[in-house]
Every structure is written in C-alpha cells, then in structure tokens.
C-alpha cells in the first residue's frame, strides 16, 4: 500500500522539490501551504507521516504539532519538524510539542529520506 505523506510548507519551490523527491520514492504526497490548511488536511487525510515547517502563516508548526500530538486520533502519526531555525531552543520546543524528529533546511536528501522510511516502519 502506498504510504501518504503530508508536507506542510509555505515555500512553494521548496515544497515542490521535496514532493518530487518523495514521489520518486513511491510516496503519495499532499501539500498544505499554511498551518490551518495543514491541520485540516492532517485530520481529513490521516497521513502516515507529516513533514512540518515551523514558520507558517495562520498557525505555526509548533501549534499544529501540539494540536495533533495531543489528540488521541492523530498522536501516533510521526511528525518531522522541518525548519531553517538552527537554535537548540527550537529543537527543544519541537520535542516538547511531540515532534518525532527535527531537520534543518537546506537538508541532505539521503539521510532525510532514510529517516522518513525509519519513522514509517516504526510500529504504531
């Protein structure tokens, strides 16, 4: 069965680049361009994994992550925070929100794709 990944990223060029990389690996990718749309899609599409930017219009990535991770229906969906913010406090905040991992932009594709696969293979 094809695994679904929801990418919540407000930069269309970056979203498209990540989408192409994921689709060439056989994943079905859905994109949301702001936190509100991302939260709605997470709830309606029930993806297998979410890649979530932090600095988003409408609702920031921390809030989106927190809202999903504190909801029993969605808390088992792995969330990778995906940000240009490199400070340790950003990583700590992501962890507090329930994120499963934190990747910096720009990213190295191979380790990033390997981590996605690892999280998808983890028992639910």
C-alpha positions, -999 to +999 in steps of 0.1 A: +000+000+000+013+035-009+022+055+022+008+090+024+030+119+035+016+154+043+040+182+037+031+215+054+055+241+039+048+277+029+076+280+003+061+266-030+095+260-046+108+240-016+075+221-013+077+211-049+113+200-046+106+178-015+074+165-032+094+153-063+120+135-041+093+118-021+072+108-051+102+093-068+105+070-037+069+059-042+051+080-016+018+098-022+024+134-012-002+160-002+009+197+004-006+224+026+008+259+024-002+272+059-008+258+093-045+260+092-048+241+059-022+216+072-041+208+103-073+204+083-056+180+058-039+161+086-074+154+101-091+146+069-064+127+050-049+109+080-014+107+065+012+081+075+038+109+083+038+147+084+067+169+074+060+203+091+077+237+087+078+258+119+073+293+105+040+291+088+011+316+081-021+313+102-009+287+127+028+280+134+042+245+131+046+241+169+009+247+175+000+224+146+022+196+160+009+201+196-028+200+184-021+167+166+000+151+192-024+158+220-053+143+201-057+106+205-068+101+169-036+116+154-009+113+181+007+082+165+014+100+132+051+107+131+059+144+127+092+157+114+097+194+121+114+210+091+130+244+096+157+269+089+158+277+126+190+261+139+190+271+176+188+244+203+157+260+219+139+254+186+147+217+188+137+216+224+104+233+217+097+208+188+104+179+212+080+194+238+053+197+211+057+159+204+077+161+172+095+128+163+125+145+147+139+178+136+156+185+103+173+217+092+168+234+058+186+231+035+186+193+040+207+164+029+183+143+009+196+108+016+197+110+055+163+128+054+147+101+032+162+073+053+148+089+085+113+092+069+115+055+060+126+046+095+097+065+111+072+049+087+085+014+096+082+021+133+054+001+150+023+023+155 
